[in-house]
Amino acid sequence: MARIIDMIIHFGVGLFSGIFAALMVGIYAAVSGTSPEAAMATMKESGAAAFLLSLLGSILYESICEGLHGSTAGKYLMGMVVLREDGSPCTYVQAIGRAFAFFIDGLFFGLVAYSSMKDSPRDQRYGDKWSGTIVVTRASAPEGTLRMPLRFFGVLLLALFLDGAALLAGMFV
C-alpha cells in the first residue's frame, strides 16, 4: 500500500510539473510575441530521455525520503520506517541501493520480491538484503532511531522538488 501511495504522489508531481511547464511556455509565448503553438514546439515528445528522467525523479524521491528521514510519504502514512539491519537509521547510500533494486524486485508483478521475502525471516526483499536494511513498523523501531516528524516535511518537500525538476527536465530534453 505504501508503494501505491508513493506512485500516486509521483504521478501527481508529474501532473503538476506538466501544468507548470505549459503555463511557463504560455507566459513565454505571450511575452515574446510568438504563437503558443511555436512555443509549445520547444517541448519534446516523450522519449527515452523523458522516461529515464522520470525514473530518476522516482529514485530521488524514494532515496531522499528514506535516506534523510527513514520513510517516504507512503511508508509514513502506513506507519513504517526503513532501518539498517542493526536497528540504526538507514543511510542515504543504503536508500539509493534500495531504490535501484526495486526495479529488480518489481519484476513479474513483484514475484521476485515476494520470493525473496517468503524465504527471509525478516521479510526482506532483495533490495533490503543487498542494502543491509529492514522495513519495520514505527512502533517496533528501537527507541532513538526515529527521526523528528517535523523533519519529514522538509525532507518531503526537497524530494518532491527534485522529483518535479527531473520530470520537467524530461519535458524539454
Backbone as ProteinMPNN parsed JSONL, in Angstrom:
{"seq_chain_A": "MARIIDMIIHFGVGLFSGIFAALMVGIYAAVSGTSPEAAMATMKESGAAAFLLSLLGSILYESICEGLHGSTAGKYLMGMVVLREDGSPCTYVQAIGRAFAFFIDGLFFGLVAYSSMKDSPRDQRYGDKWSGTIVVTRASAPEGTLRMPLRFFGVLLLALFLDGAALLAGMFV", "coords_chain_A": {"N_chain_A": [[0.82, -1.188, 0.0], [1.981, 1.216, 0.744], [3.765, 1.691, -1.351], [2.003, 2.103, -3.464], [0.76, 4.485, -2.665], [3.002, 6.16, -2.826], [3.493, 6.009, -5.586], [1.204, 7.265, -6.577], [1.659, 9.819, -5.585], [4.003, 10.469, -7.033], [2.947, 10.469, -9.652], [1.177, 12.574, -9.331], [2.977, 14.671, -8.906], [4.086, 14.651, -11.439], [1.856, 15.439, -12.982], [1.415, 18.036, -11.936], [3.888, 19.155, -12.664], [3.706, 19.078, -15.46], [1.535, 20.829, -15.919], [2.635, 23.152, -14.85], [4.822, 23.495, -16.617], [3.449, 23.934, -19.031], [2.132, 26.34, -18.423], [4.351, 28.049, -18.073], [5.461, 27.975, -20.634], [3.34, 29.134, -22.005], [3.356, 31.71, -20.864], [5.869, 32.534, -21.742], [5.36, 32.581, -24.496], [3.487, 34.652, -24.651], [4.963, 36.86, -23.694], [7.13, 36.964, -25.455], [5.885, 37.286, -27.863], [5.448, 35.267, -29.67], [3.65, 32.595, -31.285], [1.491, 30.447, -29.379], [1.601, 27.784, -30.24], [4.091, 27.614, -31.528], [5.734, 28.117, -29.374], [5.109, 25.915, -27.77], [6.283, 23.962, -29.246], [8.828, 23.834, -28.345], [8.808, 22.052, -26.314], [9.529, 18.666, -25.99], [8.646, 15.549, -27.583], [7.637, 12.742, -25.68], [10.199, 10.539, -24.891], [12.983, 8.269, -24.733], [14.766, 9.64, -23.069], [13.054, 11.235, -21.513], [11.632, 9.243, -20.202], [13.711, 8.001, -18.725], [14.486, 10.162, -17.116], [12.16, 10.475, -15.653], [12.162, 8.083, -14.209], [14.489, 8.6, -12.749], [13.583, 10.764, -11.208], [11.709, 9.437, -9.592], [13.423, 7.689, -8.223], [15.018, 9.562, -6.884], [13.079, 10.725, -5.198], [12.313, 8.491, -3.569], [14.834, 7.683, -2.437], [15.808, 10.022, -1.175], [13.812, 10.592, 0.718], [13.829, 8.176, 2.271], [16.533, 7.991, 2.974], [17.136, 10.377, 4.335], [15.12, 10.639, 6.185], [13.893, 8.172, 6.709], [11.441, 7.272, 5.955], [9.198, 7.234, 3.196], [6.443, 9.211, 1.952], [4.319, 7.425, 1.669], [5.178, 5.222, 3.272], [5.333, 6.563, 5.713], [2.645, 7.281, 6.166], [1.608, 4.731, 6.387], [2.796, 3.881, 8.663], [5.434, 2.861, 8.74], [9.013, 2.334, 8.715], [12.324, 2.582, 7.39], [15.192, 0.902, 8.322], [18.634, 0.212, 9.222], [19.985, -3.121, 9.284], [20.92, -3.532, 11.851], [19.27, -1.989, 13.368], [19.714, 0.727, 13.476], [19.374, 4.092, 12.056], [18.635, 4.236, 8.536], [21.018, 4.815, 5.939], [21.805, 7.311, 3.424], [23.114, 6.202, 1.207], [22.402, 3.506, 1.434], [19.671, 3.796, 1.039], [19.594, 4.65, -1.634], [20.52, 2.327, -2.877], [18.387, 0.562, -2.237], [16.338, 1.836, -3.678], [17.167, 1.613, -6.38], [17.297, -1.171, -6.58], [14.663, -1.839, -6.453], [13.661, -1.981, -9.016], [14.433, -4.442, -9.884], [13.297, -6.085, -7.935], [10.626, -5.568, -8.464], [10.036, -6.941, -10.763], [8.041, -9.09, -12.829], [5.513, -8.496, -11.747], [6.115, -8.15, -9.052], [6.799, -10.649, -8.132], [9.429, -11.461, -7.87], [10.363, -10.025, -5.634], [8.537, -11.039, -3.777], [9.258, -13.762, -3.69], [11.761, -13.534, -2.535], [11.122, -12.369, -0.068], [9.495, -14.3, 1.173], [11.26, -16.267, 1.817], [12.817, -15.132, 3.701], [13.616, -14.465, 7.062], [13.188, -11.939, 8.074], [11.482, -10.754, 6.332], [12.68, -9.525, 4.075], [13.127, -7.959, 0.96], [15.037, -8.384, -2.09], [16.381, -5.932, -2.521], [16.523, -4.911, 0.088], [18.11, -6.877, 1.329], [20.525, -6.664, -0.148], [21.185, -4.038, 0.438], [21.378, -4.033, 3.137], [19.22, -3.45, 4.864], [16.096, -3.138, 6.71], [12.531, -3.138, 6.834], [10.351, -1.875, 9.133], [7.613, -1.554, 11.486], [6.798, 1.674, 12.742], [6.203, 1.676, 15.427], [7.554, -0.536, 16.397], [10.19, 0.097, 16.086], [13.518, 0.587, 17.305], [14.058, 2.555, 20.241], [15.003, 5.932, 19.905], [15.848, 5.77, 17.272], [14.104, 6.8, 15.462], [13.491, 9.577, 13.39], [12.809, 13.09, 13.759], [9.369, 14.093, 13.449], [8.749, 16.595, 12.271], [10.936, 17.032, 10.672], [10.407, 15.327, 8.609], [8.62, 16.656, 6.877], [10.173, 18.706, 5.722], [12.107, 17.163, 4.402], [10.413, 15.756, 2.688], [9.423, 17.865, 1.078], [11.82, 18.654, -0.222], [12.381, 16.266, -1.624], [10.109, 16.064, -3.284], [10.405, 18.391, -4.798], [12.828, 17.853, -6.206], [12.07, 15.557, -7.595], [10.055, 16.662, -9.223], [11.66, 18.477, -10.661], [13.282, 16.741, -12.135], [11.311, 15.542, -13.713], [10.357, 17.791, -15.132], [12.686, 18.449, -16.551], [12.735, 16.259, -18.247], [10.72, 16.916, -19.997], [11.758, 18.788, -21.688], [14.049, 17.828, -22.818]], "CA_chain_A": [[0.0, 0.0, 0.0], [2.872, 2.38, 0.798], [4.31, 1.923, -2.696], [0.912, 2.668, -4.283], [0.654, 5.89, -2.256], [4.156, 6.865, -3.388], [3.294, 6.122, -7.034], [0.19, 8.302, -6.786], [2.342, 11.094, -5.345], [4.892, 10.698, -8.178], [2.108, 10.858, -10.785], [0.692, 13.918, -9.014], [4.087, 15.587, -9.191], [4.165, 14.709, -12.901], [0.747, 16.262, -13.458], [1.719, 19.414, -11.556], [5.018, 19.601, -13.483], [3.198, 19.314, -16.813], [0.741, 22.061, -15.895], [3.596, 24.241, -14.64], [5.567, 23.693, -17.869], [2.542, 24.542, -20.013], [1.942, 27.74, -18.032], [5.589, 28.781, -18.343], [5.573, 28.111, -22.082], [2.324, 30.118, -22.382], [3.857, 33.035, -20.476], [6.953, 32.838, -22.675], [4.76, 32.928, -25.788], [2.852, 35.973, -24.523], [5.992, 37.888, -23.521], [7.982, 37.052, -26.644], [5.074, 37.588, -29.032], [5.354, 34.111, -30.571], [2.387, 31.864, -31.149], [1.575, 29.37, -28.379], [1.99, 26.537, -30.895], [5.541, 27.654, -31.739], [6.368, 27.994, -28.061], [4.927, 24.527, -27.313], [7.193, 23.104, -30.017], [10.082, 23.678, -27.597], [8.671, 20.847, -25.501], [9.808, 17.496, -26.81], [7.794, 14.386, -27.413], [8.19, 11.809, -24.696], [11.102, 9.557, -25.462], [13.79, 7.528, -23.769], [15.327, 10.558, -22.068], [11.965, 11.601, -20.603], [11.37, 8.052, -19.39], [14.814, 7.838, -17.774], [14.414, 11.242, -16.131], [11.037, 10.152, -14.777], [12.674, 7.07, -13.277], [15.416, 9.287, -11.859], [12.764, 11.509, -10.255], [11.162, 8.47, -8.645], [14.537, 7.22, -7.384], [15.362, 10.676, -5.991], [12.028, 10.82, -4.188], [12.436, 7.362, -2.636], [16.106, 7.645, -1.699], [15.93, 11.191, -0.298], [12.912, 10.402, 1.862], [14.278, 7.089, 3.132], [17.886, 8.237, 3.473], [17.209, 11.52, 5.25], [14.121, 10.532, 7.242], [13.578, 6.777, 7.009], [10.135, 6.931, 5.402], [8.553, 8.023, 2.148], [5.099, 9.6, 2.404], [3.539, 6.187, 1.786], [5.607, 4.495, 4.465], [4.972, 7.371, 6.879], [1.206, 7.127, 6.369], [1.347, 3.342, 6.76], [3.454, 3.611, 9.942], [6.634, 2.049, 8.527], [10.289, 3.036, 8.636], [13.446, 1.78, 6.896], [16.342, 0.947, 9.228], [19.699, -0.751, 8.947], [19.705, -4.414, 9.909], [21.223, -3.453, 13.283], [18.268, -1.156, 14.017], [20.059, 2.15, 13.407], [18.748, 4.73, 10.884], [19.108, 3.95, 7.182], [21.842, 5.867, 5.355], [21.404, 7.715, 2.077], [23.669, 5.225, 0.258], [21.543, 2.327, 1.504], [18.384, 4.158, 0.432], [19.792, 4.635, -3.088], [20.564, 0.911, -3.254], [17.026, 0.043, -2.177], [15.542, 2.431, -4.754], [17.559, 0.998, -7.652], [16.975, -2.599, -6.549], [13.22, -2.026, -6.618], [13.369, -2.324, -10.405], [14.601, -5.896, -9.972], [12.278, -6.666, -7.067], [9.307, -5.375, -9.043], [9.837, -7.754, -11.971], [6.97, -10.085, -12.847], [4.471, -8.027, -10.838], [6.573, -8.267, -7.671], [7.063, -12.036, -7.74], [10.841, -11.559, -7.465], [10.411, -9.566, -4.243], [7.766, -11.976, -2.962], [10.044, -14.978, -3.467], [12.818, -13.176, -1.593], [10.542, -12.097, 1.24], [8.941, -15.503, 1.802], [12.388, -17.063, 2.305], [13.593, -14.296, 4.619], [12.99, -14.362, 8.384], [12.859, -10.533, 8.334], [10.677, -10.298, 5.197], [13.482, -8.604, 3.268], [13.219, -8.165, -0.474], [16.451, -8.375, -2.475], [16.927, -4.596, -2.288], [16.857, -4.807, 1.511], [19.243, -7.767, 1.604], [21.728, -6.095, -0.747], [21.495, -2.757, 1.08], [21.519, -4.222, 4.584], [18.146, -2.717, 5.521], [14.838, -3.8, 7.015], [11.383, -2.239, 6.973], [9.617, -2.244, 10.336], [6.615, -0.573, 11.89], [7.378, 2.737, 13.574], [6.005, 1.304, 16.828], [8.532, -1.549, 16.804], [11.559, 0.597, 15.862], [14.223, 0.845, 18.562], [13.972, 3.925, 20.747], [16.106, 6.793, 19.498], [16.196, 5.643, 15.854], [13.152, 7.553, 14.643], [13.833, 10.986, 13.209], [11.739, 14.008, 14.141], [8.294, 14.2, 12.454], [8.823, 17.858, 11.539], [11.974, 16.855, 9.658], [9.8, 14.619, 7.491], [8.018, 17.585, 5.919], [11.258, 19.344, 4.987], [12.669, 16.146, 3.515], [9.403, 15.501, 1.66], [9.424, 18.99, 0.132], [13.035, 18.53, -1.031], [12.223, 15.121, -2.525], [9.1, 16.406, -4.291], [11.005, 19.391, -5.679], [13.794, 17.208, -7.104], [11.281, 14.69, -8.473], [9.464, 17.551, -10.218], [12.72, 19.03, -11.516], [13.66, 15.686, -13.095], [10.203, 15.407, -14.662], [10.391, 18.966, -16.012], [13.83, 18.293, -17.457], [12.339, 15.28, -19.257], [9.817, 17.536, -20.984], [12.488, 19.692, -22.576], [15.274, 17.183, -23.316]], "C_chain_A": [[0.87, 1.26, 0.0], [3.42, 2.706, -0.584], [3.237, 2.524, -3.607], [0.728, 4.144, -3.952], [1.787, 6.699, -2.88], [4.046, 7.013, -4.905], [2.272, 7.204, -7.354], [0.817, 9.681, -6.594], [3.239, 11.438, -6.534], [4.081, 11.124, -9.403], [1.518, 12.246, -10.569], [1.748, 14.976, -9.28], [4.244, 15.741, -10.701], [3.067, 15.573, -13.494], [1.004, 17.732, -13.157], [2.853, 19.972, -12.423], [4.58, 19.903, -14.909], [2.385, 20.598, -16.903], [1.655, 23.273, -15.741], [4.359, 24.545, -15.923], [4.694, 24.363, -18.922], [2.297, 26.017, -19.697], [3.175, 28.58, -18.361], [5.784, 28.992, -19.845], [4.557, 29.137, -22.582], [2.752, 31.536, -22.039], [4.979, 33.464, -21.408], [6.389, 33.285, -24.025], [4.149, 34.321, -25.74], [3.891, 37.083, -24.443], [6.812, 38.075, -24.789], [7.202, 37.373, -27.912], [5.0, 36.454, -30.034], [4.012, 33.423, -30.36], [2.548, 30.771, -30.083], [2.014, 28.039, -28.994], [3.503, 26.477, -31.115], [6.27, 27.498, -30.412], [6.258, 26.563, -27.54], [5.843, 23.567, -28.06], [8.529, 22.933, -29.309], [10.027, 22.47, -26.677], [8.815, 19.64, -26.423], [8.749, 16.421, -26.596], [8.453, 13.468, -26.399], [9.03, 10.765, -25.413], [11.876, 8.875, -24.361], [14.342, 8.442, -22.684], [14.262, 10.963, -21.048], [11.643, 10.443, -19.668], [12.443, 7.882, -18.323], [14.809, 8.94, -16.713], [13.231, 11.049, -15.185], [11.44, 9.095, -13.756], [13.636, 7.696, -12.273], [14.651, 10.084, -10.8], [12.186, 10.602, -9.189], [12.237, 7.967, -7.686], [14.959, 8.319, -6.414], [14.351, 10.801, -4.86], [12.209, 9.732, -3.124], [13.697, 7.466, -1.781], [16.279, 8.846, -0.778], [15.049, 11.008, 0.93], [13.418, 9.32, 2.817], [15.646, 7.365, 3.738], [17.97, 9.356, 4.489], [16.173, 11.47, 6.369], [13.837, 9.091, 7.641], [12.258, 6.326, 6.409], [9.787, 7.833, 4.224], [7.187, 8.433, 2.695], [4.223, 8.361, 2.592], [3.893, 5.393, 3.022], [5.209, 5.244, 5.732], [3.479, 7.205, 7.198], [0.834, 5.714, 6.823], [2.062, 2.944, 8.059], [4.691, 2.738, 9.834], [7.87, 2.93, 8.449], [11.352, 2.057, 8.15], [14.62, 2.003, 7.84], [17.434, 0.041, 8.695], [19.338, -2.052, 9.657], [19.997, -4.399, 11.411], [20.253, -2.553, 14.049], [18.576, 0.33, 14.015], [19.434, 2.755, 12.144], [19.431, 4.354, 9.569], [19.954, 5.119, 6.675], [21.345, 6.194, 3.95], [21.907, 6.709, 1.039], [22.821, 3.956, 0.258], [20.19, 2.6, 0.837], [18.481, 4.173, -1.096], [19.814, 3.193, -3.587], [19.19, 0.273, -3.266], [16.2, 0.544, -3.36], [15.886, 1.808, -6.106], [17.159, -0.475, -7.693], [15.482, -2.855, -6.699], [12.875, -2.439, -8.046], [13.59, -3.81, -10.665], [13.521, -6.58, -9.151], [10.88, -6.582, -7.669], [9.031, -6.206, -10.283], [8.736, -8.792, -11.764], [5.92, -9.778, -11.774], [4.841, -8.254, -9.37], [6.867, -9.682, -7.221], [8.511, -12.233, -7.303], [10.965, -11.146, -6.001], [9.684, -10.548, -3.325], [8.573, -13.235, -2.667], [11.189, -14.725, -2.49], [12.261, -13.019, -0.182], [10.029, -13.356, 1.924], [10.046, -16.402, 2.357], [13.233, -16.322, 3.331], [12.899, -14.207, 5.976], [12.582, -12.926, 8.735], [12.023, -9.92, 7.218], [11.41, -9.277, 4.344], [13.382, -8.968, 1.789], [14.698, -8.097, -0.835], [17.098, -7.012, -2.227], [17.321, -4.379, -0.831], [18.067, -5.673, 1.857], [20.544, -7.161, 1.086], [22.154, -4.804, -0.054], [21.687, -2.882, 2.584], [20.466, -3.457, 5.372], [16.96, -3.627, 5.825], [13.754, -2.728, 7.077], [10.57, -2.756, 8.147], [8.52, -1.214, 10.599], [7.301, 0.456, 12.78], [7.282, 2.366, 15.05], [7.051, 0.302, 17.312], [9.981, -1.108, 16.597], [12.218, 0.871, 17.205], [14.14, 2.319, 18.962], [15.214, 4.71, 20.339], [16.472, 6.702, 18.029], [15.266, 6.443, 14.956], [13.556, 9.013, 14.586], [12.601, 11.843, 13.458], [10.665, 14.098, 13.05], [8.36, 15.493, 11.645], [9.874, 17.783, 10.432], [11.399, 16.187, 8.408], [9.267, 15.59, 6.44], [9.073, 18.337, 5.116], [11.883, 18.399, 3.973], [11.702, 15.861, 2.368], [9.369, 16.622, 0.628], [10.647, 18.949, -0.783], [12.883, 17.414, -2.057], [11.215, 15.421, -3.632], [9.644, 17.421, -5.284], [11.954, 18.737, -6.683], [13.104, 16.23, -8.06], [10.665, 15.531, -9.591], [10.481, 18.128, -11.173], [13.158, 17.999, -12.56], [12.564, 15.496, -14.139], [10.15, 16.583, -15.634], [11.527, 18.88, -17.016], [13.485, 17.302, -18.576], [11.427, 15.847, -20.323], [10.555, 18.371, -22.012], [13.766, 19.084, -23.154], [14.988, 16.507, -24.631]], "O_chain_A": [[0.543, 2.248, -0.658], [3.528, 3.877, -0.947], [3.548, 3.376, -4.44], [0.558, 4.965, -4.853], [1.563, 7.792, -3.4], [4.461, 8.033, -5.456], [2.454, 7.973, -8.298], [0.535, 10.605, -7.356], [3.236, 12.579, -6.997], [4.482, 12.043, -10.118], [1.374, 13.012, -11.521], [1.451, 16.046, -9.812], [4.505, 16.841, -11.188], [3.318, 16.356, -14.411], [0.831, 18.582, -14.03], [2.793, 21.119, -12.865], [5.034, 20.881, -15.503], [2.53, 21.365, -17.855], [1.475, 24.289, -16.412], [4.531, 25.71, -16.283], [5.152, 25.263, -19.627], [2.258, 26.848, -20.603], [3.053, 29.695, -18.868], [6.221, 30.06, -20.276], [4.863, 29.925, -23.477], [2.539, 32.46, -22.824], [5.039, 34.623, -21.819], [6.875, 34.245, -24.622], [4.282, 35.088, -26.694], [3.72, 38.136, -25.058], [7.149, 39.199, -25.159], [7.802, 37.701, -28.936], [4.529, 36.66, -31.152], [3.332, 33.657, -29.361], [3.642, 30.232, -29.916], [2.715, 27.257, -28.351], [4.125, 25.434, -30.917], [7.299, 26.827, -30.335], [7.2, 26.05, -26.936], [6.147, 22.481, -27.565], [9.284, 22.011, -29.617], [11.063, 21.922, -26.299], [8.264, 19.626, -27.524], [8.059, 16.388, -25.577], [9.678, 13.429, -26.281], [8.611, 10.189, -26.417], [11.477, 8.898, -23.196], [14.382, 8.066, -21.513], [14.543, 11.026, -19.851], [11.408, 10.648, -18.477], [12.132, 7.647, -17.155], [15.096, 8.678, -15.545], [13.313, 11.433, -14.018], [11.1, 9.199, -12.578], [13.606, 7.365, -11.088], [15.028, 10.08, -9.628], [12.174, 10.955, -8.01], [11.997, 7.833, -6.486], [15.229, 8.041, -5.246], [14.727, 10.963, -3.699], [12.253, 10.023, -1.929], [13.638, 7.352, -0.557], [16.846, 8.704, 0.305], [15.49, 11.243, 2.055], [13.437, 9.522, 4.032], [15.896, 7.013, 4.891], [18.786, 9.298, 5.409], [16.311, 12.159, 7.38], [13.565, 8.823, 8.811], [11.978, 5.128, 6.357], [10.046, 9.036, 4.248], [6.823, 8.032, 3.8], [3.474, 8.266, 3.564], [3.006, 4.939, 3.746], [4.795, 4.629, 6.715], [3.1, 7.014, 8.353], [-0.137, 5.527, 7.555], [1.948, 1.802, 8.504], [4.974, 1.954, 10.741], [7.781, 4.122, 8.155], [11.3, 0.864, 8.451], [14.996, 3.14, 8.125], [17.192, -0.795, 7.825], [18.475, -2.066, 10.535], [19.394, -5.164, 12.165], [20.404, -2.375, 15.257], [17.772, 1.122, 14.507], [19.008, 2.017, 11.255], [20.648, 4.18, 9.511], [19.643, 6.278, 6.951], [20.562, 5.445, 3.366], [21.191, 6.399, 0.087], [22.549, 3.393, -0.802], [19.639, 1.734, 0.157], [17.547, 3.75, -1.777], [19.197, 2.876, -4.604], [18.854, -0.469, -4.189], [15.454, -0.221, -3.972], [14.989, 1.507, -6.893], [16.728, -0.97, -8.735], [15.075, -3.967, -7.036], [11.906, -3.166, -8.265], [12.988, -4.372, -11.58], [12.901, -7.54, -9.607], [10.041, -7.444, -7.406], [7.917, -6.184, -10.807], [8.537, -9.299, -10.661], [5.499, -10.649, -11.013], [3.968, -8.521, -8.544], [7.157, -9.904, -6.046], [8.79, -13.082, -6.456], [11.605, -11.843, -5.213], [10.157, -10.852, -2.23], [8.578, -13.723, -1.537], [11.545, -15.605, -1.707], [12.864, -13.486, 0.784], [10.121, -13.467, 3.146], [9.802, -17.205, 3.258], [14.257, -16.837, 3.779], [11.707, -13.903, 6.035], [11.726, -12.72, 9.595], [11.869, -8.7, 7.159], [10.826, -8.274, 3.933], [13.532, -10.131, 1.412], [15.528, -7.786, 0.019], [18.239, -6.945, -1.772], [18.333, -3.738, -0.547], [18.95, -5.24, 2.598], [21.55, -7.145, 1.796], [23.346, -4.508, 0.032], [22.116, -1.928, 3.233], [20.764, -2.883, 6.419], [16.835, -4.724, 5.281], [14.034, -1.559, 7.342], [10.15, -3.913, 8.168], [8.507, -0.137, 10.001], [8.263, 0.145, 13.482], [8.169, 2.699, 15.836], [7.398, 0.285, 18.492], [10.904, -1.864, 16.903], [11.563, 1.332, 18.139], [14.152, 3.208, 18.111], [16.334, 4.207, 20.421], [17.317, 7.466, 17.563], [15.608, 6.732, 13.809], [13.916, 9.613, 15.598], [11.474, 11.356, 13.372], [10.992, 14.171, 11.865], [8.055, 15.487, 10.452], [9.716, 18.4, 9.379], [11.846, 16.448, 7.291], [9.445, 15.367, 5.242], [8.871, 18.579, 3.926], [12.155, 18.779, 2.834], [12.117, 15.739, 1.215], [9.295, 16.356, -0.572], [10.527, 19.181, -1.986], [13.219, 17.594, -3.227], [11.442, 15.071, -4.79], [9.376, 17.324, -6.481], [11.893, 19.032, -7.877], [13.518, 16.095, -9.211], [10.74, 15.164, -10.763], [10.209, 18.259, -12.366], [13.378, 18.337, -13.723], [12.858, 15.308, -15.32], [9.924, 16.391, -16.829], [11.353, 19.201, -18.191], [13.898, 17.489, -19.72], [11.365, 15.32, -21.434], [10.029, 18.633, -23.094], [14.487, 19.75, -23.897], [15.884, 15.904, -25.222]]}, "name": "protein", "num_of_chains": 1, "seq": "MARIIDMIIHFGVGLFSGIFAALMVGIYAAVSGTSPEAAMATMKESGAAAFLLSLLGSILYESICEGLHGSTAGKYLMGMVVLREDGSPCTYVQAIGRAFAFFIDGLFFGLVAYSSMKDSPRDQRYGDKWSGTIVVTRASAPEGTLRMPLRFFGVLLLALFLDGAALLAGMFV"}
